[in-house]
Amino acid sequence: MIDPIRGSVWRSNVHFFVGTIFLATCGLWAGLVMVQAAWGINPISQAFASTINSELQLPD
């Protein structure tokens, strides 16, 4: 049988962890949007595109 106190603490820790990840993801996304708006580029997308192009060796 699960200890209700320990269970509630574990549940609150999971909720806190998920909430922290959610806020960090929102902050990172907002930062990327600001970078893209400021410079007109998205370095993450360009890095992925260059990596994919180098891996696949797509003909121009």
PDB file of N, CA, C, O and CB in Angstrom:
ATOM      1  N   MET A   1       0.846  -1.190   0.000  1.00  0.00           N
ATOM      2  CA  MET A   1       0.000   0.000   0.000  1.00  0.00           C
ATOM      3  C   MET A   1       0.887   1.249   0.000  1.00  0.00           C
ATOM      4  O   MET A   1       1.891   1.306   0.710  1.00  0.00           O
ATOM      5  CB  MET A   1      -0.960   0.001   1.231  1.00  0.00           C
ATOM      6  N   ILE A   2       0.510   2.237  -0.796  1.00  0.00           N
ATOM      7  CA  ILE A   2       1.317   3.441  -0.935  1.00  0.00           C
ATOM      8  C   ILE A   2       1.052   4.383   0.231  1.00  0.00           C
ATOM      9  O   ILE A   2      -0.096   4.623   0.604  1.00  0.00           O
ATOM     10  CB  ILE A   2       1.024   4.143  -2.273  1.00  0.00           C
ATOM     11  N   ASP A   3       2.114   4.906   0.793  1.00  0.00           N
ATOM     12  CA  ASP A   3       1.982   5.891   1.859  1.00  0.00           C
ATOM     13  C   ASP A   3       1.392   7.170   1.264  1.00  0.00           C
ATOM     14  O   ASP A   3       1.986   7.735   0.346  1.00  0.00           O
ATOM     15  CB  ASP A   3       3.361   6.172   2.546  1.00  0.00           C
ATOM     16  N   PRO A   4       0.246   7.646   1.753  1.00  0.00           N
ATOM     17  CA  PRO A   4      -0.397   8.817   1.148  1.00  0.00           C
ATOM     18  C   PRO A   4       0.474  10.070   1.235  1.00  0.00           C
ATOM     19  O   PRO A   4       0.461  10.899   0.325  1.00  0.00           O
ATOM     20  CB  PRO A   4      -1.735   9.080   1.821  1.00  0.00           C
ATOM     21  N   ILE A   5       1.231  10.210   2.324  1.00  0.00           N
ATOM     22  CA  ILE A   5       2.086  11.393   2.463  1.00  0.00           C
ATOM     23  C   ILE A   5       3.210  11.332   1.441  1.00  0.00           C
ATOM     24  O   ILE A   5       3.462  12.298   0.721  1.00  0.00           O
ATOM     25  CB  ILE A   5       2.663  11.499   3.899  1.00  0.00           C
ATOM     26  N   ARG A   6       3.885  10.184   1.384  1.00  0.00           N
ATOM     27  CA  ARG A   6       4.979  10.044   0.435  1.00  0.00           C
ATOM     28  C   ARG A   6       4.453  10.153  -0.996  1.00  0.00           C
ATOM     29  O   ARG A   6       5.110  10.740  -1.857  1.00  0.00           O
ATOM     30  CB  ARG A   6       5.706   8.702   0.642  1.00  0.00           C
ATOM     31  N   GLY A   7       3.275   9.592  -1.250  1.00  0.00           N
ATOM     32  CA  GLY A   7       2.693   9.678  -2.585  1.00  0.00           C
ATOM     33  C   GLY A   7       2.402  11.115  -2.977  1.00  0.00           C
ATOM     34  O   GLY A   7       2.668  11.516  -4.110  1.00  0.00           O
ATOM     35  N   SER A   8       1.857  11.896  -2.047  1.00  0.00           N
ATOM     36  CA  SER A   8       1.528  13.282  -2.377  1.00  0.00           C
ATOM     37  C   SER A   8       2.800  14.097  -2.594  1.00  0.00           C
ATOM     38  O   SER A   8       2.835  14.966  -3.464  1.00  0.00           O
ATOM     39  CB  SER A   8       0.672  13.915  -1.263  1.00  0.00           C
ATOM     40  N   VAL A   9       3.841  13.825  -1.814  1.00  0.00           N
ATOM     41  CA  VAL A   9       5.107  14.536  -1.994  1.00  0.00           C
ATOM     42  C   VAL A   9       5.695  14.189  -3.351  1.00  0.00           C
ATOM     43  O   VAL A   9       6.158  15.072  -4.074  1.00  0.00           O
ATOM     44  CB  VAL A   9       6.108  14.188  -0.864  1.00  0.00           C
ATOM     45  N   TRP A  10       5.679  12.903  -3.704  1.00  0.00           N
ATOM     46  CA  TRP A  10       6.210  12.483  -5.006  1.00  0.00           C
ATOM     47  C   TRP A  10       5.427  13.146  -6.127  1.00  0.00           C
ATOM     48  O   TRP A  10       6.007  13.599  -7.113  1.00  0.00           O
ATOM     49  CB  TRP A  10       6.158  10.946  -5.152  1.00  0.00           C
ATOM     50  N   ARG A  11       4.104  13.201  -5.975  1.00  0.00           N
ATOM     51  CA  ARG A  11       3.266  13.793  -7.016  1.00  0.00           C
ATOM     52  C   ARG A  11       3.571  15.286  -7.159  1.00  0.00           C
ATOM     53  O   ARG A  11       3.663  15.789  -8.279  1.00  0.00           O
ATOM     54  CB  ARG A  11       1.768  13.576  -6.695  1.00  0.00           C
ATOM     55  N   SER A  12       3.727  15.995  -6.048  1.00  0.00           N
ATOM     56  CA  SER A  12       4.013  17.426  -6.121  1.00  0.00           C
ATOM     57  C   SER A  12       5.392  17.664  -6.733  1.00  0.00           C
ATOM     58  O   SER A  12       5.587  18.642  -7.455  1.00  0.00           O
ATOM     59  CB  SER A  12       3.930  18.066  -4.723  1.00  0.00           C
ATOM     60  N   ASN A  13       6.349  16.780  -6.449  1.00  0.00           N
ATOM     61  CA  ASN A  13       7.671  16.925  -7.056  1.00  0.00           C
ATOM     62  C   ASN A  13       7.598  16.730  -8.562  1.00  0.00           C
ATOM     63  O   ASN A  13       8.261  17.446  -9.312  1.00  0.00           O
ATOM     64  CB  ASN A  13       8.658  15.927  -6.443  1.00  0.00           C
ATOM     65  N   VAL A  14       6.800  15.769  -9.012  1.00  0.00           N
ATOM     66  CA  VAL A  14       6.656  15.541 -10.451  1.00  0.00           C
ATOM     67  C   VAL A  14       5.995  16.752 -11.094  1.00  0.00           C
ATOM     68  O   VAL A  14       6.422  17.198 -12.159  1.00  0.00           O
ATOM     69  CB  VAL A  14       5.830  14.257 -10.731  1.00  0.00           C
ATOM     70  N   HIS A  15       4.958  17.286 -10.458  1.00  0.00           N
ATOM     71  CA  HIS A  15       4.283  18.460 -11.011  1.00  0.00           C
ATOM     72  C   HIS A  15       5.228  19.657 -11.065  1.00  0.00           C
ATOM     73  O   HIS A  15       5.218  20.414 -12.035  1.00  0.00           O
ATOM     74  CB  HIS A  15       3.039  18.804 -10.178  1.00  0.00           C
ATOM     75  N   PHE A  16       6.045  19.829 -10.021  1.00  0.00           N
ATOM     76  CA  PHE A  16       7.015  20.923 -10.007  1.00  0.00           C
ATOM     77  C   PHE A  16       8.041  20.732 -11.125  1.00  0.00           C
ATOM     78  O   PHE A  16       8.415  21.689 -11.802  1.00  0.00           O
ATOM     79  CB  PHE A  16       7.721  21.007  -8.634  1.00  0.00           C
ATOM     80  N   PHE A  17       8.493  19.488 -11.312  1.00  0.00           N
ATOM     81  CA  PHE A  17       9.482  19.186 -12.353  1.00  0.00           C
ATOM     82  C   PHE A  17       8.909  19.455 -13.732  1.00  0.00           C
ATOM     83  O   PHE A  17       9.566  20.075 -14.567  1.00  0.00           O
ATOM     84  CB  PHE A  17       9.947  17.727 -12.252  1.00  0.00           C
ATOM     85  N   VAL A  18       7.680  18.990 -13.979  1.00  0.00           N
ATOM     86  CA  VAL A  18       7.035  19.208 -15.277  1.00  0.00           C
ATOM     87  C   VAL A  18       6.800  20.699 -15.507  1.00  0.00           C
ATOM     88  O   VAL A  18       7.010  21.200 -16.612  1.00  0.00           O
ATOM     89  CB  VAL A  18       5.698  18.435 -15.359  1.00  0.00           C
ATOM     90  N   GLY A  19       6.368  21.400 -14.474  1.00  0.00           N
ATOM     91  CA  GLY A  19       6.142  22.836 -14.606  1.00  0.00           C
ATOM     92  C   GLY A  19       7.427  23.596 -14.902  1.00  0.00           C
ATOM     93  O   GLY A  19       7.430  24.542 -15.689  1.00  0.00           O
ATOM     94  N   THR A  20       8.526  23.174 -14.265  1.00  0.00           N
ATOM     95  CA  THR A  20       9.814  23.825 -14.521  1.00  0.00           C
ATOM     96  C   THR A  20      10.245  23.601 -15.957  1.00  0.00           C
ATOM     97  O   THR A  20      10.708  24.532 -16.615  1.00  0.00           O
ATOM     98  CB  THR A  20      10.890  23.303 -13.558  1.00  0.00           C
ATOM     99  N   ILE A  21      10.100  22.373 -16.457  1.00  0.00           N
ATOM    100  CA  ILE A  21      10.459  22.084 -17.852  1.00  0.00           C
ATOM    101  C   ILE A  21       9.584  22.897 -18.795  1.00  0.00           C
ATOM    102  O   ILE A  21      10.066  23.425 -19.797  1.00  0.00           O
ATOM    103  CB  ILE A  21      10.316  20.572 -18.157  1.00  0.00           C
ATOM    104  N   PHE A  22       8.291  22.997 -18.473  1.00  0.00           N
ATOM    105  CA  PHE A  22       7.373  23.751 -19.327  1.00  0.00           C
ATOM    106  C   PHE A  22       7.777  25.221 -19.392  1.00  0.00           C
ATOM    107  O   PHE A  22       7.816  25.808 -20.474  1.00  0.00           O
ATOM    108  CB  PHE A  22       5.930  23.622 -18.812  1.00  0.00           C
ATOM    109  N   LEU A  23       8.079  25.819 -18.231  1.00  0.00           N
ATOM    110  CA  LEU A  23       8.483  27.226 -18.209  1.00  0.00           C
ATOM    111  C   LEU A  23       9.812  27.426 -18.926  1.00  0.00           C
ATOM    112  O   LEU A  23       9.989  28.416 -19.636  1.00  0.00           O
ATOM    113  CB  LEU A  23       8.585  27.730 -16.768  1.00  0.00           C
ATOM    114  N   ALA A  24      10.749  26.498 -18.748  1.00  0.00           N
ATOM    115  CA  ALA A  24      12.042  26.616 -19.426  1.00  0.00           C
ATOM    116  C   ALA A  24      11.861  26.515 -20.935  1.00  0.00           C
ATOM    117  O   ALA A  24      12.514  27.232 -21.693  1.00  0.00           O
ATOM    118  CB  ALA A  24      13.020  25.529 -18.931  1.00  0.00           C
ATOM    119  N   THR A  25      10.969  25.619 -21.373  1.00  0.00           N
ATOM    120  CA  THR A  25      10.712  25.478 -22.807  1.00  0.00           C
ATOM    121  C   THR A  25      10.086  26.755 -23.358  1.00  0.00           C
ATOM    122  O   THR A  25      10.460  27.215 -24.437  1.00  0.00           O
ATOM    123  CB  THR A  25       9.792  24.267 -23.082  1.00  0.00           C
ATOM    124  N   CYS A  26       9.145  27.324 -22.630  1.00  0.00           N
ATOM    125  CA  CYS A  26       8.519  28.575 -23.076  1.00  0.00           C
ATOM    126  C   CYS A  26       9.552  29.698 -23.139  1.00  0.00           C
ATOM    127  O   CYS A  26       9.550  30.488 -24.083  1.00  0.00           O
ATOM    128  CB  CYS A  26       7.361  28.970 -22.132  1.00  0.00           C
ATOM    129  N   GLY A  27      10.428  29.773 -22.147  1.00  0.00           N
ATOM    130  CA  GLY A  27      11.458  30.802 -22.149  1.00  0.00           C
ATOM    131  C   GLY A  27      12.429  30.631 -23.299  1.00  0.00           C
ATOM    132  O   GLY A  27      12.825  31.608 -23.933  1.00  0.00           O
ATOM    133  N   LEU A  28      12.819  29.387 -23.572  1.00  0.00           N
ATOM    134  CA  LEU A  28      13.731  29.125 -24.683  1.00  0.00           C
ATOM    135  C   LEU A  28      13.076  29.478 -26.004  1.00  0.00           C
ATOM    136  O   LEU A  28      13.705  30.074 -26.879  1.00  0.00           O
ATOM    137  CB  LEU A  28      14.174  27.659 -24.688  1.00  0.00           C
ATOM    138  N   TRP A  29      11.802  29.107 -26.147  1.00  0.00           N
ATOM    139  CA  TRP A  29      11.078  29.421 -27.383  1.00  0.00           C
ATOM    140  C   TRP A  29      10.963  30.932 -27.571  1.00  0.00           C
ATOM    141  O   TRP A  29      11.150  31.436 -28.678  1.00  0.00           O
ATOM    142  CB  TRP A  29       9.675  28.780 -27.367  1.00  0.00           C
ATOM    143  N   ALA A  30      10.657  31.658 -26.491  1.00  0.00           N
ATOM    144  CA  ALA A  30      10.564  33.121 -26.576  1.00  0.00           C
ATOM    145  C   ALA A  30      11.916  33.723 -26.952  1.00  0.00           C
ATOM    146  O   ALA A  30      11.973  34.672 -27.733  1.00  0.00           O
ATOM    147  CB  ALA A  30      10.070  33.714 -25.236  1.00  0.00           C
ATOM    148  N   GLY A  31      12.997  33.183 -26.406  1.00  0.00           N
ATOM    149  CA  GLY A  31      14.328  33.665 -26.756  1.00  0.00           C
ATOM    150  C   GLY A  31      14.645  33.436 -28.224  1.00  0.00           C
ATOM    151  O   GLY A  31      15.211  34.308 -28.883  1.00  0.00           O
ATOM    152  N   LEU A  32      14.280  32.261 -28.742  1.00  0.00           N
ATOM    153  CA  LEU A  32      14.519  31.985 -30.160  1.00  0.00           C
ATOM    154  C   LEU A  32      13.706  32.920 -31.043  1.00  0.00           C
ATOM    155  O   LEU A  32      14.193  33.389 -32.072  1.00  0.00           O
ATOM    156  CB  LEU A  32      14.180  30.528 -30.488  1.00  0.00           C
ATOM    157  N   VAL A  33      12.459  33.195 -30.639  1.00  0.00           N
ATOM    158  CA  VAL A  33      11.617  34.107 -31.420  1.00  0.00           C
ATOM    159  C   VAL A  33      12.229  35.506 -31.431  1.00  0.00           C
ATOM    160  O   VAL A  33      12.227  36.177 -32.463  1.00  0.00           O
ATOM    161  CB  VAL A  33      10.178  34.152 -30.846  1.00  0.00           C
ATOM    162  N   MET A  34      12.750  35.947 -30.288  1.00  0.00           N
ATOM    163  CA  MET A  34      13.371  37.276 -30.231  1.00  0.00           C
ATOM    164  C   MET A  34      14.635  37.332 -31.083  1.00  0.00           C
ATOM    165  O   MET A  34      14.881  38.331 -31.758  1.00  0.00           O
ATOM    166  CB  MET A  34      13.700  37.651 -28.780  1.00  0.00           C
ATOM    167  N   VAL A  35      15.438  36.271 -31.058  1.00  0.00           N
ATOM    168  CA  VAL A  35      16.645  36.234 -31.889  1.00  0.00           C
ATOM    169  C   VAL A  35      16.265  36.271 -33.361  1.00  0.00           C
ATOM    170  O   VAL A  35      16.879  36.988 -34.151  1.00  0.00           O
ATOM    171  CB  VAL A  35      17.487  34.972 -31.583  1.00  0.00           C
ATOM    172  N   GLN A  36      15.252  35.496 -33.724  1.00  0.00           N
ATOM    173  CA  GLN A  36      14.822  35.455 -35.115  1.00  0.00           C
ATOM    174  C   GLN A  36      14.272  36.816 -35.546  1.00  0.00           C
ATOM    175  O   GLN A  36      14.509  37.252 -36.672  1.00  0.00           O
ATOM    176  CB  GLN A  36      13.761  34.358 -35.319  1.00  0.00           C
ATOM    177  N   ALA A  37      13.543  37.485 -34.659  1.00  0.00           N
ATOM    178  CA  ALA A  37      12.992  38.799 -34.994  1.00  0.00           C
ATOM    179  C   ALA A  37      14.103  39.847 -35.089  1.00  0.00           C
ATOM    180  O   ALA A  37      14.030  40.755 -35.916  1.00  0.00           O
ATOM    181  CB  ALA A  37      11.945  39.226 -33.948  1.00  0.00           C
ATOM    182  N   ALA A  38      15.126  39.723 -34.247  1.00  0.00           N
ATOM    183  CA  ALA A  38      16.187  40.730 -34.224  1.00  0.00           C
ATOM    184  C   ALA A  38      17.116  40.594 -35.427  1.00  0.00           C
ATOM    185  O   ALA A  38      17.487  41.592 -36.046  1.00  0.00           O
ATOM    186  CB  ALA A  38      16.990  40.619 -32.932  1.00  0.00           C
ATOM    187  N   TRP A  39      17.491  39.357 -35.756  1.00  0.00           N
ATOM    188  CA  TRP A  39      18.469  39.157 -36.826  1.00  0.00           C
ATOM    189  C   TRP A  39      17.864  38.605 -38.110  1.00  0.00           C
ATOM    190  O   TRP A  39      18.531  38.546 -39.143  1.00  0.00           O
ATOM    191  CB  TRP A  39      19.546  38.233 -36.354  1.00  0.00           C
ATOM    192  N   GLY A  40      16.598  38.201 -38.043  1.00  0.00           N
ATOM    193  CA  GLY A  40      15.953  37.658 -39.228  1.00  0.00           C
ATOM    194  C   GLY A  40      16.418  36.259 -39.570  1.00  0.00           C
ATOM    195  O   GLY A  40      16.195  35.783 -40.683  1.00  0.00           O
ATOM    196  N   ILE A  41      17.067  35.590 -38.615  1.00  0.00           N
ATOM    197  CA  ILE A  41      17.520  34.223 -38.845  1.00  0.00           C
ATOM    198  C   ILE A  41      17.131  33.374 -37.651  1.00  0.00           C
ATOM    199  O   ILE A  41      16.782  33.893 -36.591  1.00  0.00           O
ATOM    200  CB  ILE A  41      19.053  34.168 -39.086  1.00  0.00           C
ATOM    201  N   ASN A  42      17.193  32.074 -37.833  1.00  0.00           N
ATOM    202  CA  ASN A  42      16.981  31.149 -36.730  1.00  0.00           C
ATOM    203  C   ASN A  42      18.185  30.212 -36.699  1.00  0.00           C
ATOM    204  O   ASN A  42      18.237  29.258 -37.476  1.00  0.00           O
ATOM    205  CB  ASN A  42      15.622  30.351 -36.886  1.00  0.00           C
ATOM    206  N   PRO A  43      19.157  30.463 -35.816  1.00  0.00           N
ATOM    207  CA  PRO A  43      20.396  29.673 -35.837  1.00  0.00           C
ATOM    208  C   PRO A  43      20.159  28.187 -35.596  1.00  0.00           C
ATOM    209  O   PRO A  43      20.898  27.348 -36.111  1.00  0.00           O
ATOM    210  CB  PRO A  43      21.356  30.199 -34.798  1.00  0.00           C
ATOM    211  N   ILE A  44      19.124  27.856 -34.809  1.00  0.00           N
ATOM    212  CA  ILE A  44      18.845  26.447 -34.550  1.00  0.00           C
ATOM    213  C   ILE A  44      18.396  25.762 -35.834  1.00  0.00           C
ATOM    214  O   ILE A  44      18.878  24.678 -36.165  1.00  0.00           O
ATOM    215  CB  ILE A  44      17.772  26.293 -33.450  1.00  0.00           C
ATOM    216  N   SER A  45      17.474  26.391 -36.556  1.00  0.00           N
ATOM    217  CA  SER A  45      16.994  25.807 -37.805  1.00  0.00           C
ATOM    218  C   SER A  45      18.113  25.722 -38.831  1.00  0.00           C
ATOM    219  O   SER A  45      18.203  24.739 -39.567  1.00  0.00           O
ATOM    220  CB  SER A  45      15.830  26.622 -38.364  1.00  0.00           C
ATOM    221  N   GLN A  46      18.968  26.740 -38.890  1.00  0.00           N
ATOM    222  CA  GLN A  46      20.077  26.707 -39.837  1.00  0.00           C
ATOM    223  C   GLN A  46      21.061  25.603 -39.481  1.00  0.00           C
ATOM    224  O   GLN A  46      21.606  24.949 -40.371  1.00  0.00           O
ATOM    225  CB  GLN A  46      20.792  28.060 -39.873  1.00  0.00           C
ATOM    226  N   ALA A  47      21.293  25.390 -38.203  1.00  0.00           N
ATOM    227  CA  ALA A  47      22.199  24.322 -37.783  1.00  0.00           C
ATOM    228  C   ALA A  47      21.623  22.962 -38.156  1.00  0.00           C
ATOM    229  O   ALA A  47      22.345  22.096 -38.651  1.00  0.00           O
ATOM    230  CB  ALA A  47      22.460  24.395 -36.265  1.00  0.00           C
ATOM    231  N   PHE A  48      20.322  22.768 -37.921  1.00  0.00           N
ATOM    232  CA  PHE A  48      19.694  21.510 -38.304  1.00  0.00           C
ATOM    233  C   PHE A  48      19.736  21.325 -39.814  1.00  0.00           C
ATOM    234  O   PHE A  48      20.020  20.227 -40.294  1.00  0.00           O
ATOM    235  CB  PHE A  48      18.249  21.458 -37.805  1.00  0.00           C
ATOM    236  N   ALA A  49      19.458  22.383 -40.567  1.00  0.00           N
ATOM    237  CA  ALA A  49      19.440  22.279 -42.022  1.00  0.00           C
ATOM    238  C   ALA A  49      20.825  21.935 -42.554  1.00  0.00           C
ATOM    239  O   ALA A  49      20.952  21.090 -43.440  1.00  0.00           O
ATOM    240  CB  ALA A  49      18.940  23.587 -42.649  1.00  0.00           C
ATOM    241  N   SER A  50      21.868  22.580 -42.025  1.00  0.00           N
ATOM    242  CA  SER A  50      23.218  22.292 -42.502  1.00  0.00           C
ATOM    243  C   SER A  50      23.631  20.872 -42.127  1.00  0.00           C
ATOM    244  O   SER A  50      24.312  20.198 -42.899  1.00  0.00           O
ATOM    245  CB  SER A  50      24.220  23.306 -41.927  1.00  0.00           C
ATOM    246  N   THR A  51      23.218  20.417 -40.941  1.00  0.00           N
ATOM    247  CA  THR A  51      23.543  19.054 -40.526  1.00  0.00           C
ATOM    248  C   THR A  51      22.841  18.046 -41.422  1.00  0.00           C
ATOM    249  O   THR A  51      23.451  17.070 -41.857  1.00  0.00           O
ATOM    250  CB  THR A  51      23.153  18.824 -39.057  1.00  0.00           C
ATOM    251  N   ILE A  52      21.560  18.277 -41.701  1.00  0.00           N
ATOM    252  CA  ILE A  52      20.804  17.358 -42.554  1.00  0.00           C
ATOM    253  C   ILE A  52      21.387  17.351 -43.963  1.00  0.00           C
ATOM    254  O   ILE A  52      21.533  16.289 -44.569  1.00  0.00           O
ATOM    255  CB  ILE A  52      19.309  17.749 -42.591  1.00  0.00           C
ATOM    256  N   ASN A  53      21.718  18.525 -44.486  1.00  0.00           N
ATOM    257  CA  ASN A  53      22.276  18.589 -45.833  1.00  0.00           C
ATOM    258  C   ASN A  53      23.622  17.877 -45.908  1.00  0.00           C
ATOM    259  O   ASN A  53      23.904  17.198 -46.895  1.00  0.00           O
ATOM    260  CB  ASN A  53      22.427  20.042 -46.277  1.00  0.00           C
ATOM    261  N   SER A  54      24.456  18.021 -44.884  1.00  0.00           N
ATOM    262  CA  SER A  54      25.764  17.375 -44.906  1.00  0.00           C
ATOM    263  C   SER A  54      25.611  15.862 -44.753  1.00  0.00           C
ATOM    264  O   SER A  54      26.400  15.101 -45.314  1.00  0.00           O
ATOM    265  CB  SER A  54      26.668  17.940 -43.791  1.00  0.00           C
ATOM    266  N   GLU A  55      24.603  15.420 -43.998  1.00  0.00           N
ATOM    267  CA  GLU A  55      24.398  13.984 -43.815  1.00  0.00           C
ATOM    268  C   GLU A  55      23.826  13.337 -45.068  1.00  0.00           C
ATOM    269  O   GLU A  55      24.250  12.249 -45.457  1.00  0.00           O
ATOM    270  CB  GLU A  55      23.472  13.729 -42.632  1.00  0.00           C
ATOM    271  N   LEU A  56      22.869  14.002 -45.696  1.00  0.00           N
ATOM    272  CA  LEU A  56      22.190  13.398 -46.844  1.00  0.00           C
ATOM    273  C   LEU A  56      22.924  13.640 -48.154  1.00  0.00           C
ATOM    274  O   LEU A  56      22.717  12.911 -49.124  1.00  0.00           O
ATOM    275  CB  LEU A  56      20.786  13.934 -46.950  1.00  0.00           C
ATOM    276  N   GLN A  57      23.786  14.668 -48.193  1.00  0.00           N
ATOM    277  CA  GLN A  57      24.500  15.023 -49.427  1.00  0.00           C
ATOM    278  C   GLN A  57      23.509  15.255 -50.564  1.00  0.00           C
ATOM    279  O   GLN A  57      23.584  14.613 -51.612  1.00  0.00           O
ATOM    280  CB  GLN A  57      25.510  13.914 -49.814  1.00  0.00           C
ATOM    281  N   LEU A  58      22.592  16.170 -50.342  1.00  0.00           N
ATOM    282  CA  LEU A  58      21.571  16.456 -51.348  1.00  0.00           C
ATOM    283  C   LEU A  58      22.182  17.201 -52.529  1.00  0.00           C
ATOM    284  O   LEU A  58      22.962  18.133 -52.333  1.00  0.00           O
ATOM    285  CB  LEU A  58      20.420  17.276 -50.736  1.00  0.00           C
ATOM    286  N   PRO A  59      21.840  16.806 -53.744  1.00  0.00           N
ATOM    287  CA  PRO A  59      22.337  17.544 -54.910  1.00  0.00           C
ATOM    288  C   PRO A  59      21.654  18.900 -55.018  1.00  0.00           C
ATOM    289  O   PRO A  59      20.454  19.018 -54.767  1.00  0.00           O
ATOM    290  CB  PRO A  59      22.113  16.735 -56.200  1.00  0.00           C
ATOM    291  N   ASP A  60      22.404  19.904 -55.385  1.00  0.00           N
ATOM    292  CA  ASP A  60      21.835  21.247 -55.517  1.00  0.00           C
ATOM    293  C   ASP A  60      21.033  21.372 -56.801  1.00  0.00           C
ATOM    294  O   ASP A  60      20.479  22.434 -57.082  1.00  0.00           O
ATOM    295  CB  ASP A  60      22.939  22.306 -55.484  1.00  0.00           C
TER     296      ASP A  60
END
